[in-house]
Amino acid sequence: MEKALLLEYARLGVLSADDTGAVAMALHKVSAASLTADPQSNLSDLSFAIEVAVGRLLPAPVPAWRVDRSRNDFQSCGQLQLGRAQTVRTAEELLACATAVHELAILHAYDPMPGYTHLQPAQVITPAFFLSAVCEHMLHFAERLLVCYDGWDAAPLGAGAMAGQQLPWDRDRLAELLGFAKPAPHALTAVASRGWLLELAAECATFGIGMSRFVTDLMTWAGGQHAFVSLPDEMAAISSAMPQKKNYPILERLRGKSSHALSWYVDTAATQRATPFSNTVEVSKEGGAQMVQQLSVLRTMLRLAAAVFGHLSFDTTRLREACEEDYLGAFALANELTLADGIPWREAQVITGSYVLAAQRNARPASRPNPELLLRIAAAHGHEAGHSAAALEGLLRPEAELERKATAGSTAPHATMALLQRQKKRIGVLAADWNRRREVPEAAARRVDQLLGLDAP
């Protein structure tokens, strides 16, 4: 920002070529490591610290350097640049995690497992169907962040304290030199608003809430009562008192870390609510105090999640047995009773429920159908069920239940694989999109150095 502003001073004729060169060389020597917060020399303020550091490096004072300047737009622009860079890093971790989920999903498109509603076994799905939902959640977040990022692609620099500046700064050029698409259109909004920070925190909170739900499913399925999934011993822990237990604290960490984004949004909203729409320390300083830490926590969560999905194993035998134990093909049987035997839908539901209850009482799994039992129950309700009885074995077989699903986005293997193919393409497109968002500011910084006759940093 300082170098871009220096180029504007030169264009405006405020600084001579010699003064511009001297300040440029001094700015180039200043680094994060060389700047310290000192209440005596720079009031512990970054802008003042740069001014003092450069002043010490100049061979002679340059009185006009920093004329017609305000810290308000400088701070606002710096925070936004930092937020954009942090968002790019987060998006890159997000896509790496989505890739790990996707790679696991494509291995399990044909393996039946129970799907749940109201915490009860409901219908046959596959691990790929579940995992593609996780991947979809991640890609939606990556796309939402992209929309937000592009919405913030407007540089506050040049807005001044709140009402614009006296010198005819070329704000379009300043924005371009910083890698923004345009300048912020309104001077007051440029310095007073931190709406972009609220949007970022809100998107992260929404993502974290969704992830907590997926992780809750994994925690449930990893429990001994289900034993559907497992992680290698290196990613597990035992109890200090009960050595027979295999605990998964990494899943608890994941769910716990997902909660921090929600508290970050509340913190950000609280520091902005009921404040005047102007530059204030409460909004500009305290309101952004948590951003770097919270995005770091979110990226840690994503790396942990990528490790989990990269090593997670599904017990496909146990999953299939669970489908049969709970008669998850019952929905197809009820449909068949109506479509093939002409039994009214609600009565078909009653007949199906009666058949399942009787079979389970007799300890008869779905893999050993009893057509005669179905015929007797249907007859007791005044109906014939010959077609359904003949097709009973296929109706209750988990794999057949998967194939019967005919709609796009369903758990049918062909539908899930088609969705995974689309998700793979979206990962590639998003990776390229985010790479461009990272490259534009980097290229702009190199160009500024070139225009000032400096070597690339």
MARPALO-164204 format. One record per residue (C-alpha): residue number from 1; residue in one letter; x, y, z. Coordinates in nm, 4 decimals. Layout:
% residues N
<site NUM "A" <X Y Z>>;
...
***
This chain:
% residues 457
<site 1 "M" <0.0000 0.0000 0.0000>>;
<site 2 "E" <0.2789 0.2427 0.0907>>;
<site 3 "K" <0.4565 0.1718 -0.2382>>;
<site 4 "A" <0.1355 0.2141 -0.4388>>;
<site 5 "L" <0.0697 0.5460 -0.2673>>;
<site 6 "L" <0.4280 0.6477 -0.3378>>;
<site 7 "L" <0.3679 0.5901 -0.7087>>;
<site 8 "E" <0.0657 0.8184 -0.6860>>;
<site 9 "Y" <0.2709 1.0900 -0.5136>>;
<site 10 "A" <0.5105 1.0718 -0.8064>>;
<site 11 "R" <0.2302 1.0824 -1.0628>>;
<site 12 "L" <0.0708 1.3799 -0.8892>>;
<site 13 "G" <0.4048 1.5639 -0.8898>>;
<site 14 "V" <0.4024 1.5910 -0.5118>>;
<site 15 "L" <0.7405 1.4173 -0.4864>>;
<site 16 "S" <1.0403 1.4545 -0.7125>>;
<site 17 "A" <1.1998 1.1571 -0.8800>>;
<site 18 "D" <1.4877 1.1676 -0.6298>>;
<site 19 "D" <1.2544 1.1829 -0.3291>>;
<site 20 "T" <1.0409 0.9053 -0.4721>>;
<site 21 "G" <1.3486 0.6867 -0.5203>>;
<site 22 "A" <1.4762 0.7550 -0.1696>>;
<site 23 "V" <1.1441 0.6715 -0.0061>>;
<site 24 "A" <1.1066 0.3614 -0.2261>>;
<site 25 "M" <1.4459 0.2274 -0.1174>>;
<site 26 "A" <1.3654 0.2959 0.2463>>;
<site 27 "L" <1.0244 0.1262 0.2192>>;
<site 28 "H" <1.1863 -0.1739 0.0547>>;
<site 29 "K" <1.4130 -0.2210 0.3563>>;
<site 30 "V" <1.1255 -0.2163 0.6044>>;
<site 31 "S" <0.9945 -0.5592 0.7010>>;
<site 32 "A" <0.7532 -0.7070 0.9507>>;
<site 33 "A" <1.0509 -0.8128 1.1621>>;
<site 34 "S" <1.1878 -0.4583 1.1747>>;
<site 35 "L" <0.8610 -0.3015 1.2919>>;
<site 36 "T" <0.7846 -0.3035 1.6625>>;
<site 37 "A" <0.5036 -0.1577 1.8668>>;
<site 38 "D" <0.6503 0.1244 2.0735>>;
<site 39 "P" <0.4146 0.3512 2.2682>>;
<site 40 "Q" <0.6796 0.6230 2.2793>>;
<site 41 "S" <0.8106 0.6404 1.9217>>;
<site 42 "N" <0.5107 0.5241 1.7159>>;
<site 43 "L" <0.2145 0.5047 1.9588>>;
<site 44 "S" <0.2057 0.1273 1.8889>>;
<site 45 "D" <0.0401 0.2068 1.5566>>;
<site 46 "L" <0.1430 0.0279 1.2354>>;
<site 47 "S" <0.1070 0.3302 1.0092>>;
<site 48 "F" <0.3111 0.5488 1.2416>>;
<site 49 "A" <0.5675 0.2706 1.2838>>;
<site 50 "I" <0.6233 0.2600 0.9070>>;
<site 51 "E" <0.6538 0.6393 0.8975>>;
<site 52 "V" <0.9141 0.6404 1.1766>>;
<site 53 "A" <1.1088 0.3477 1.0308>>;
<site 54 "V" <1.1272 0.5031 0.6849>>;
<site 55 "G" <1.2164 0.8435 0.8272>>;
<site 56 "R" <1.5180 0.6926 1.0006>>;
<site 57 "L" <1.6374 0.5404 0.6724>>;
<site 58 "L" <1.6010 0.8531 0.4572>>;
<site 59 "P" <1.9236 1.0506 0.3897>>;
<site 60 "A" <1.7218 1.3717 0.4211>>;
<site 61 "P" <1.3626 1.4561 0.5257>>;
<site 62 "V" <1.0911 1.4396 0.2581>>;
<site 63 "P" <0.8281 1.6810 0.3939>>;
<site 64 "A" <0.5536 1.6048 0.1418>>;
<site 65 "W" <0.5661 1.2279 0.1890>>;
<site 66 "R" <0.2387 1.1188 0.3555>>;
<site 67 "V" <0.0642 1.4509 0.2864>>;
<site 68 "D" <-0.3167 1.4282 0.2409>>;
<site 69 "R" <-0.3246 1.0892 0.4114>>;
<site 70 "S" <-0.5396 0.9185 0.6743>>;
<site 71 "R" <-0.4872 0.6023 0.8724>>;
<site 72 "N" <-0.8561 0.5146 0.8337>>;
<site 73 "D" <-0.8563 0.4025 0.4725>>;
<site 74 "F" <-0.5017 0.2640 0.5144>>;
<site 75 "Q" <-0.6101 0.0392 0.8021>>;
<site 76 "S" <-0.9324 -0.0615 0.6321>>;
<site 77 "C" <-0.7487 -0.1588 0.3154>>;
<site 78 "G" <-0.4758 -0.3437 0.5057>>;
<site 79 "Q" <-0.7310 -0.5472 0.6990>>;
<site 80 "L" <-0.9141 -0.6334 0.3803>>;
<site 81 "Q" <-0.5926 -0.7405 0.2083>>;
<site 82 "L" <-0.5108 -0.9613 0.5053>>;
<site 83 "G" <-0.8633 -1.1033 0.5081>>;
<site 84 "R" <-0.8439 -1.1827 0.1373>>;
<site 85 "A" <-0.5079 -1.3558 0.1733>>;
<site 86 "Q" <-0.6322 -1.5570 0.4711>>;
<site 87 "T" <-0.9453 -1.6536 0.2790>>;
<site 88 "V" <-0.7379 -1.7817 -0.0135>>;
<site 89 "R" <-0.5313 -1.9974 0.2221>>;
<site 90 "T" <-0.8473 -2.1320 0.3821>>;
<site 91 "A" <-1.0046 -2.2115 0.0454>>;
<site 92 "E" <-0.6935 -2.4045 -0.0590>>;
<site 93 "E" <-0.7096 -2.6175 0.2573>>;
<site 94 "L" <-1.0807 -2.6645 0.1986>>;
<site 95 "L" <-1.0308 -2.8000 -0.1520>>;
<site 96 "A" <-0.7550 -3.0334 -0.0305>>;
<site 97 "C" <-0.9989 -3.1712 0.2268>>;
<site 98 "A" <-1.2770 -3.2033 -0.0322>>;
<site 99 "T" <-1.0369 -3.4003 -0.2517>>;
<site 100 "A" <-0.9687 -3.6462 0.0326>>;
<site 101 "V" <-1.3435 -3.6933 0.0851>>;
<site 102 "H" <-1.3996 -3.7418 -0.2870>>;
<site 103 "E" <-1.1241 -4.0012 -0.3191>>;
<site 104 "L" <-1.2779 -4.2060 -0.0380>>;
<site 105 "A" <-1.6274 -4.1743 -0.1802>>;
<site 106 "I" <-1.5485 -4.3226 -0.5205>>;
<site 107 "L" <-1.4372 -4.6460 -0.3495>>;
<site 108 "H" <-1.7789 -4.7117 -0.1972>>;
<site 109 "A" <-2.0497 -4.6297 -0.4512>>;
<site 110 "Y" <-2.1798 -4.9890 -0.4561>>;
<site 111 "D" <-2.1608 -5.0792 -0.0864>>;
<site 112 "P" <-2.5001 -5.0701 0.0891>>;
<site 113 "M" <-2.5283 -4.9198 0.4351>>;
<site 114 "P" <-2.8143 -4.7924 0.6527>>;
<site 115 "G" <-2.9272 -4.4354 0.6139>>;
<site 116 "Y" <-3.0989 -4.2731 0.9117>>;
<site 117 "T" <-3.3905 -4.0451 0.9839>>;
<site 118 "H" <-3.4812 -3.9463 1.3410>>;
<site 119 "L" <-3.1720 -4.1467 1.4486>>;
<site 120 "Q" <-3.3400 -4.4674 1.3286>>;
<site 121 "P" <-3.2403 -4.6923 1.0344>>;
<site 122 "A" <-3.4522 -4.5764 0.7414>>;
<site 123 "Q" <-3.3336 -4.6588 0.3899>>;
<site 124 "V" <-3.0400 -4.8143 0.2102>>;
<site 125 "I" <-2.7686 -4.5716 0.1076>>;
<site 126 "T" <-2.3942 -4.6073 0.0429>>;
<site 127 "P" <-2.0851 -4.4570 0.2044>>;
<site 128 "A" <-2.0304 -4.2742 -0.1255>>;
<site 129 "F" <-2.3763 -4.1190 -0.0987>>;
<site 130 "F" <-2.2969 -3.9898 0.2507>>;
<site 131 "L" <-1.9479 -3.8757 0.1575>>;
<site 132 "S" <-2.0696 -3.6981 -0.1550>>;
<site 133 "A" <-2.2940 -3.4947 0.0766>>;
<site 134 "V" <-1.9860 -3.4008 0.2816>>;
<site 135 "C" <-1.8036 -3.3060 -0.0378>>;
<site 136 "E" <-2.1025 -3.1037 -0.1560>>;
<site 137 "H" <-2.1013 -2.9097 0.1706>>;
<site 138 "M" <-1.7334 -2.8286 0.1271>>;
<site 139 "L" <-1.7676 -2.7245 -0.2365>>;
<site 140 "H" <-2.0665 -2.5053 -0.1547>>;
<site 141 "F" <-1.8546 -2.3327 0.1112>>;
<site 142 "A" <-1.5698 -2.2853 -0.1376>>;
<site 143 "E" <-1.8136 -2.1336 -0.3870>>;
<site 144 "R" <-1.9715 -1.9094 -0.1243>>;
<site 145 "L" <-1.6282 -1.7848 -0.0200>>;
<site 146 "L" <-1.5518 -1.7115 -0.3842>>;
<site 147 "V" <-1.8684 -1.5027 -0.4174>>;
<site 148 "C" <-1.7805 -1.3173 -0.0971>>;
<site 149 "Y" <-1.4207 -1.2623 -0.2048>>;
<site 150 "D" <-1.5275 -1.1145 -0.5369>>;
<site 151 "G" <-1.7771 -0.8968 -0.3525>>;
<site 152 "W" <-1.4900 -0.7563 -0.1476>>;
<site 153 "D" <-1.2794 -0.6882 -0.4579>>;
<site 154 "A" <-1.2903 -0.3123 -0.4050>>;
<site 155 "A" <-0.9997 -0.1212 -0.2507>>;
<site 156 "P" <-1.0738 0.1225 0.0349>>;
<site 157 "L" <-0.7420 0.3010 -0.0219>>;
<site 158 "G" <-0.7876 0.6600 -0.1300>>;
<site 159 "A" <-1.1114 0.7100 0.0633>>;
<site 160 "G" <-0.9346 0.9188 0.3275>>;
<site 161 "A" <-1.0667 0.9601 0.6782>>;
<site 162 "M" <-1.4328 0.9274 0.5731>>;
<site 163 "A" <-1.5180 1.1861 0.3057>>;
<site 164 "G" <-1.2557 1.1464 0.0338>>;
<site 165 "Q" <-0.9253 1.3252 -0.0190>>;
<site 166 "Q" <-0.8111 1.6686 -0.1302>>;
<site 167 "L" <-0.5521 1.5681 -0.3884>>;
<site 168 "P" <-0.6859 1.4064 -0.7098>>;
<site 169 "W" <-0.5691 1.0537 -0.6258>>;
<site 170 "D" <-0.6348 0.8046 -0.9037>>;
<site 171 "R" <-0.8246 0.5474 -0.7008>>;
<site 172 "D" <-0.8731 0.3177 -0.9998>>;
<site 173 "R" <-0.4965 0.3012 -1.0433>>;
<site 174 "L" <-0.4442 0.2459 -0.6710>>;
<site 175 "A" <-0.6892 -0.0437 -0.6768>>;
<site 176 "E" <-0.5124 -0.1970 -0.9767>>;
<site 177 "L" <-0.1713 -0.1599 -0.8125>>;
<site 178 "L" <-0.3006 -0.3518 -0.5100>>;
<site 179 "G" <-0.4628 -0.6297 -0.7140>>;
<site 180 "F" <-0.8229 -0.5173 -0.6628>>;
<site 181 "A" <-1.0798 -0.5038 -0.9421>>;
<site 182 "K" <-1.1940 -0.1533 -0.8526>>;
<site 183 "P" <-1.1934 0.1089 -0.5757>>;
<site 184 "A" <-1.4595 0.1014 -0.3061>>;
<site 185 "P" <-1.7343 0.3230 -0.4526>>;
<site 186 "H" <-1.8253 0.5142 -0.1356>>;
<site 187 "A" <-1.5677 0.6826 0.0891>>;
<site 188 "L" <-1.7656 0.6460 0.4123>>;
<site 189 "T" <-1.8494 0.2826 0.3503>>;
<site 190 "A" <-1.4856 0.2157 0.2638>>;
<site 191 "V" <-1.3655 0.3170 0.6105>>;
<site 192 "A" <-1.6712 0.2497 0.8289>>;
<site 193 "S" <-1.7999 -0.0844 0.7074>>;
<site 194 "R" <-1.6596 -0.4204 0.8044>>;
<site 195 "G" <-1.9480 -0.6007 0.6371>>;
<site 196 "W" <-1.6992 -0.8223 0.4566>>;
<site 197 "L" <-1.5757 -0.9502 0.7914>>;
<site 198 "L" <-1.9291 -1.0320 0.9023>>;
<site 199 "E" <-1.9893 -1.2172 0.5773>>;
<site 200 "L" <-1.6684 -1.4161 0.6146>>;
<site 201 "A" <-1.7425 -1.5097 0.9747>>;
<site 202 "A" <-2.1005 -1.6014 0.8865>>;
<site 203 "E" <-1.9948 -1.8311 0.6015>>;
<site 204 "C" <-1.7362 -1.9979 0.8254>>;
<site 205 "A" <-1.9919 -2.0435 1.1033>>;
<site 206 "T" <-2.2427 -2.1975 0.8633>>;
<site 207 "F" <-1.9782 -2.4337 0.7312>>;
<site 208 "G" <-1.8696 -2.5316 1.0822>>;
<site 209 "I" <-2.2255 -2.6096 1.1862>>;
<site 210 "G" <-2.2693 -2.8413 0.8888>>;
<site 211 "M" <-1.9382 -3.0134 0.9533>>;
<site 212 "S" <-2.0337 -3.0752 1.3155>>;
<site 213 "R" <-2.3350 -3.2736 1.1949>>;
<site 214 "F" <-2.1313 -3.4905 0.9569>>;
<site 215 "V" <-1.8713 -3.5549 1.2275>>;
<site 216 "T" <-2.1480 -3.6495 1.4706>>;
<site 217 "D" <-2.2531 -3.9236 1.2281>>;
<site 218 "L" <-1.8947 -4.0499 1.2092>>;
<site 219 "M" <-1.8665 -4.0481 1.5891>>;
<site 220 "T" <-2.1877 -4.2506 1.6148>>;
<site 221 "W" <-2.0852 -4.4991 1.3466>>;
<site 222 "A" <-1.7409 -4.5450 1.5028>>;
<site 223 "G" <-1.9001 -4.6482 1.8345>>;
<site 224 "G" <-1.8991 -5.0143 1.9348>>;
<site 225 "Q" <-2.2747 -5.0473 1.8985>>;
<site 226 "H" <-2.2487 -4.9707 1.5262>>;
<site 227 "A" <-1.8851 -5.0441 1.4354>>;
<site 228 "F" <-1.9455 -4.9171 1.0828>>;
<site 229 "V" <-1.6238 -4.7160 1.0507>>;
<site 230 "S" <-1.2770 -4.7220 1.2007>>;
<site 231 "L" <-0.9480 -4.5352 1.1907>>;
<site 232 "P" <-0.6005 -4.6873 1.2181>>;
<site 233 "D" <-0.4466 -4.7274 1.5606>>;
<site 234 "E" <-0.2123 -4.4351 1.4956>>;
<site 235 "M" <-0.5171 -4.2061 1.4845>>;
<site 236 "A" <-0.6830 -4.3526 1.7926>>;
<site 237 "A" <-0.6300 -4.3506 2.1679>>;
<site 238 "I" <-0.7085 -4.5802 2.4580>>;
<site 239 "S" <-0.8539 -4.4977 2.7942>>;
<site 240 "S" <-0.6039 -4.4681 3.0771>>;
<site 241 "A" <-0.8327 -4.6870 3.2899>>;
<site 242 "M" <-1.0045 -4.9089 3.0308>>;
<site 243 "P" <-0.7460 -5.0502 2.7887>>;
<site 244 "Q" <-1.0039 -5.2396 2.5845>>;
<site 245 "K" <-1.1453 -4.9131 2.4483>>;
<site 246 "K" <-1.0445 -4.7601 2.1153>>;
<site 247 "N" <-1.1303 -4.3928 2.1346>>;
<site 248 "Y" <-1.1257 -4.1397 1.8527>>;
<site 249 "P" <-1.0430 -3.8023 2.0109>>;
<site 250 "I" <-0.9586 -3.6664 1.6652>>;
<site 251 "L" <-1.3307 -3.6742 1.5843>>;
<site 252 "E" <-1.4059 -3.4946 1.9087>>;
<site 253 "R" <-1.1417 -3.2371 1.8181>>;
<site 254 "L" <-1.3035 -3.1880 1.4799>>;
<site 255 "R" <-1.6463 -3.1284 1.6240>>;
<site 256 "G" <-1.5073 -2.9061 1.8972>>;
<site 257 "K" <-1.3096 -2.6906 1.6545>>;
<site 258 "S" <-1.6150 -2.6486 1.4340>>;
<site 259 "S" <-1.7828 -2.4584 1.7164>>;
<site 260 "H" <-1.5280 -2.1777 1.7259>>;
<site 261 "A" <-1.6416 -2.0283 1.3966>>;
<site 262 "L" <-1.9866 -1.9717 1.5450>>;
<site 263 "S" <-1.8432 -1.7885 1.8455>>;
<site 264 "W" <-1.6282 -1.5838 1.6054>>;
<site 265 "Y" <-1.9363 -1.4665 1.4174>>;
<site 266 "V" <-2.1077 -1.3720 1.7438>>;
<site 267 "D" <-1.7965 -1.1799 1.8523>>;
<site 268 "T" <-1.7743 -0.9985 1.5173>>;
<site 269 "A" <-2.1424 -0.9105 1.5172>>;
<site 270 "A" <-2.1324 -0.7901 1.8786>>;
<site 271 "T" <-1.8459 -0.5477 1.8099>>;
<site 272 "Q" <-2.0363 -0.3920 1.5190>>;
<site 273 "R" <-2.3912 -0.3862 1.6483>>;
<site 274 "A" <-2.5224 -0.0430 1.7578>>;
<site 275 "T" <-2.1966 0.1363 1.6756>>;
<site 276 "P" <-2.1923 0.4602 1.4734>>;
<site 277 "F" <-2.1337 0.4156 1.1015>>;
<site 278 "S" <-1.7886 0.5715 1.1018>>;
<site 279 "N" <-1.4332 0.4654 1.1709>>;
<site 280 "T" <-1.4155 0.3433 1.5311>>;
<site 281 "V" <-1.1610 0.1389 1.7246>>;
<site 282 "E" <-1.4374 -0.0926 1.8418>>;
<site 283 "V" <-1.5249 -0.1954 1.4863>>;
<site 284 "S" <-1.1930 -0.1567 1.3062>>;
<site 285 "K" <-0.9666 -0.3007 1.5757>>;
<site 286 "E" <-1.1607 -0.5126 1.8229>>;
<site 287 "G" <-1.4039 -0.6317 1.5575>>;
<site 288 "G" <-1.1267 -0.7913 1.3557>>;
<site 289 "A" <-0.9132 -0.9146 1.6436>>;
<site 290 "Q" <-1.0193 -1.2790 1.6079>>;
<site 291 "M" <-0.9948 -1.3211 1.2309>>;
<site 292 "V" <-0.6421 -1.4582 1.1914>>;
<site 293 "Q" <-0.6703 -1.6926 1.4886>>;
<site 294 "Q" <-1.0140 -1.8231 1.3926>>;
<site 295 "L" <-0.9223 -1.8871 1.0294>>;
<site 296 "S" <-0.6104 -2.0644 1.1532>>;
<site 297 "V" <-0.8308 -2.2864 1.3715>>;
<site 298 "L" <-1.0589 -2.3539 1.0762>>;
<site 299 "R" <-0.7638 -2.4543 0.8590>>;
<site 300 "T" <-0.6414 -2.6857 1.1353>>;
<site 301 "M" <-0.9872 -2.8424 1.1425>>;
<site 302 "L" <-0.9722 -2.8942 0.7660>>;
<site 303 "R" <-0.6299 -3.0586 0.7868>>;
<site 304 "L" <-0.7543 -3.2907 1.0605>>;
<site 305 "A" <-1.0626 -3.3721 0.8543>>;
<site 306 "A" <-0.8485 -3.4462 0.5486>>;
<site 307 "A" <-0.6426 -3.6876 0.7593>>;
<site 308 "V" <-0.9593 -3.8572 0.8877>>;
<site 309 "F" <-1.1147 -3.9037 0.5456>>;
<site 310 "G" <-0.7805 -4.0089 0.4042>>;
<site 311 "H" <-0.7596 -4.3005 0.6509>>;
<site 312 "L" <-1.1228 -4.3838 0.7308>>;
<site 313 "S" <-1.2319 -4.7451 0.6706>>;
<site 314 "F" <-1.5887 -4.8667 0.6229>>;
<site 315 "D" <-1.6735 -5.2217 0.7339>>;
<site 316 "T" <-1.8754 -5.3113 0.4243>>;
<site 317 "T" <-1.9761 -5.6549 0.5599>>;
<site 318 "R" <-2.1117 -5.5048 0.8798>>;
<site 319 "L" <-2.2895 -5.2315 0.6828>>;
<site 320 "R" <-2.4672 -5.4809 0.4603>>;
<site 321 "E" <-2.5705 -5.6981 0.7560>>;
<site 322 "A" <-2.7167 -5.3930 0.9275>>;
<site 323 "C" <-2.9305 -5.3208 0.6211>>;
<site 324 "E" <-3.0727 -5.6724 0.6333>>;
<site 325 "E" <-3.1269 -5.6699 1.0091>>;
<site 326 "D" <-3.3412 -5.3602 0.9842>>;
<site 327 "Y" <-3.5380 -5.4610 0.6717>>;
<site 328 "L" <-3.4476 -5.1437 0.4876>>;
<site 329 "G" <-3.6117 -5.2725 0.1694>>;
<site 330 "A" <-3.9549 -5.2372 0.3294>>;
<site 331 "F" <-4.0239 -4.9163 0.1398>>;
<site 332 "A" <-3.9802 -5.1008 -0.1915>>;
<site 333 "L" <-4.2129 -5.3782 -0.0721>>;
<site 334 "A" <-4.4865 -5.1264 0.0087>>;
<site 335 "N" <-4.4439 -4.9709 -0.3359>>;
<site 336 "E" <-4.4651 -5.3136 -0.5002>>;
<site 337 "L" <-4.7849 -5.4039 -0.3130>>;
<site 338 "T" <-4.9461 -5.0915 -0.4557>>;
<site 339 "L" <-4.7979 -5.0852 -0.8050>>;
<site 340 "A" <-4.8032 -5.4588 -0.8820>>;
<site 341 "D" <-5.0886 -5.5899 -0.6666>>;
<site 342 "G" <-5.3153 -5.2844 -0.6632>>;
<site 343 "I" <-5.3328 -5.2525 -0.2857>>;
<site 344 "P" <-5.4048 -4.8960 -0.1653>>;
<site 345 "W" <-5.0871 -4.7260 -0.0529>>;
<site 346 "R" <-5.1732 -4.6803 0.3132>>;
<site 347 "E" <-5.2913 -5.0391 0.3451>>;
<site 348 "A" <-4.9749 -5.1528 0.1701>>;
<site 349 "Q" <-4.7805 -4.9741 0.4399>>;
<site 350 "V" <-4.9713 -5.1591 0.7108>>;
<site 351 "I" <-4.9192 -5.4962 0.5427>>;
<site 352 "T" <-4.5486 -5.4297 0.4981>>;
<site 353 "G" <-4.5081 -5.3249 0.8608>>;
<site 354 "S" <-4.6921 -5.6342 0.9780>>;
<site 355 "Y" <-4.4705 -5.8587 0.7654>>;
<site 356 "V" <-4.1485 -5.7012 0.8973>>;
<site 357 "L" <-4.2664 -5.7238 1.2584>>;
<site 358 "A" <-4.3623 -6.0898 1.2220>>;
<site 359 "A" <-4.0377 -6.1797 1.0469>>;
<site 360 "Q" <-3.8257 -6.0094 1.3113>>;
<site 361 "R" <-4.0174 -6.1811 1.5913>>;
<site 362 "N" <-3.9288 -6.5105 1.4253>>;
<site 363 "A" <-3.5639 -6.4024 1.3935>>;
<site 364 "R" <-3.5882 -6.4231 1.0159>>;
<site 365 "P" <-3.3500 -6.1789 0.8430>>;
<site 366 "A" <-3.4306 -6.0046 0.5181>>;
<site 367 "S" <-3.1918 -6.2418 0.3386>>;
<site 368 "R" <-3.4381 -6.5279 0.4123>>;
<site 369 "P" <-3.7723 -6.3960 0.2859>>;
<site 370 "N" <-4.1006 -6.5737 0.3638>>;
<site 371 "P" <-4.3442 -6.5273 0.0723>>;
<site 372 "E" <-4.6087 -6.7404 0.2423>>;
<site 373 "L" <-4.6067 -6.5127 0.5457>>;
<site 374 "L" <-4.6608 -6.2100 0.3232>>;
<site 375 "L" <-4.9514 -6.3788 0.1434>>;
<site 376 "R" <-5.1191 -6.4654 0.4748>>;
<site 377 "I" <-5.0845 -6.1137 0.6127>>;
<site 378 "A" <-5.2174 -5.9593 0.2902>>;
<site 379 "A" <-5.5104 -6.1990 0.2893>>;
<site 380 "A" <-5.5894 -6.1083 0.6493>>;
<site 381 "H" <-5.6262 -5.7497 0.5274>>;
<site 382 "G" <-5.8490 -5.8587 0.2390>>;
<site 383 "H" <-5.5917 -5.8423 -0.0415>>;
<site 384 "E" <-5.3916 -6.0690 -0.2709>>;
<site 385 "A" <-5.0171 -6.0093 -0.2942>>;
<site 386 "G" <-4.8997 -6.2692 -0.5420>>;
<site 387 "H" <-4.6737 -6.0431 -0.7472>>;
<site 388 "S" <-4.5077 -5.8968 -0.4403>>;
<site 389 "A" <-4.4605 -6.2378 -0.2792>>;
<site 390 "A" <-4.2893 -6.3690 -0.5923>>;
<site 391 "A" <-4.0551 -6.0705 -0.6017>>;
<site 392 "L" <-3.9945 -6.0586 -0.2257>>;
<site 393 "E" <-3.6298 -6.1722 -0.2250>>;
<site 394 "G" <-3.5258 -5.9061 -0.4737>>;
<site 395 "L" <-3.7308 -5.6405 -0.2974>>;
<site 396 "L" <-3.5534 -5.6929 0.0326>>;
<site 397 "R" <-3.1978 -5.7301 -0.1031>>;
<site 398 "P" <-2.9940 -5.4152 -0.0126>>;
<site 399 "E" <-2.8109 -5.3950 -0.3465>>;
<site 400 "A" <-3.1392 -5.4122 -0.5352>>;
<site 401 "E" <-3.2780 -5.1336 -0.3211>>;
<site 402 "L" <-2.9879 -4.9141 -0.4325>>;
<site 403 "E" <-3.0450 -4.9841 -0.7998>>;
<site 404 "R" <-3.4178 -4.9120 -0.7755>>;
<site 405 "K" <-3.3614 -4.5442 -0.7052>>;
<site 406 "A" <-3.4203 -4.3677 -1.0352>>;
<site 407 "T" <-3.3860 -3.9949 -0.9685>>;
<site 408 "A" <-3.0846 -3.7693 -1.0093>>;
<site 409 "G" <-2.9006 -3.7067 -0.6840>>;
<site 410 "S" <-3.0209 -4.0345 -0.5335>>;
<site 411 "T" <-2.8189 -4.3062 -0.3674>>;
<site 412 "A" <-2.8276 -4.5237 -0.6799>>;
<site 413 "P" <-2.4667 -4.6057 -0.7686>>;
<site 414 "H" <-2.4954 -4.4589 -1.1175>>;
<site 415 "A" <-2.6479 -4.1381 -0.9803>>;
<site 416 "T" <-2.3869 -4.1083 -0.7062>>;
<site 417 "M" <-2.1016 -4.1698 -0.9504>>;
<site 418 "A" <-2.2436 -3.9056 -1.1834>>;
<site 419 "L" <-2.2563 -3.6610 -0.8930>>;
<site 420 "L" <-1.8996 -3.7474 -0.7938>>;
<site 421 "Q" <-1.7841 -3.6847 -1.1493>>;
<site 422 "R" <-1.9427 -3.3404 -1.1412>>;
<site 423 "Q" <-1.7875 -3.2722 -0.8030>>;
<site 424 "K" <-1.4446 -3.3674 -0.9364>>;
<site 425 "K" <-1.4833 -3.1116 -1.2142>>;
<site 426 "R" <-1.5990 -2.8490 -0.9637>>;
<site 427 "I" <-1.2909 -2.9140 -0.7497>>;
<site 428 "G" <-1.0721 -2.8522 -1.0530>>;
<site 429 "V" <-1.2565 -2.5361 -1.1533>>;
<site 430 "L" <-1.2524 -2.3999 -0.7990>>;
<site 431 "A" <-0.8832 -2.4770 -0.7580>>;
<site 432 "A" <-0.8098 -2.2751 -1.0725>>;
<site 433 "D" <-1.0401 -1.9927 -0.9586>>;
<site 434 "W" <-0.8749 -1.9666 -0.6186>>;
<site 435 "N" <-0.5299 -1.9886 -0.7708>>;
<site 436 "R" <-0.6134 -1.6833 -0.9808>>;
<site 437 "R" <-0.7343 -1.4961 -0.6709>>;
<site 438 "R" <-0.4011 -1.5711 -0.5070>>;
<site 439 "E" <-0.1917 -1.4749 -0.8097>>;
<site 440 "V" <-0.3498 -1.1352 -0.8849>>;
<site 441 "P" <-0.2340 -0.9542 -0.5661>>;
<site 442 "E" <0.1068 -1.1241 -0.5875>>;
<site 443 "A" <0.1512 -1.0079 -0.9474>>;
<site 444 "A" <0.0366 -0.6574 -0.8521>>;
<site 445 "A" <0.2980 -0.6379 -0.5765>>;
<site 446 "R" <0.5711 -0.7414 -0.8195>>;
<site 447 "R" <0.4535 -0.4801 -1.0695>>;
<site 448 "V" <0.4646 -0.2042 -0.8067>>;
<site 449 "D" <0.8259 -0.2933 -0.7275>>;
<site 450 "Q" <0.9109 -0.2899 -1.0960>>;
<site 451 "L" <0.7519 0.0523 -1.1424>>;
<site 452 "L" <0.9580 0.1827 -0.8523>>;
<site 453 "G" <1.2734 0.0299 -0.9962>>;
<site 454 "L" <1.3082 -0.2178 -0.7097>>;
<site 455 "D" <1.4023 -0.5832 -0.7209>>;
<site 456 "A" <1.1244 -0.8322 -0.6538>>;
<site 457 "P" <1.0894 -0.9012 -0.2802>>;
***
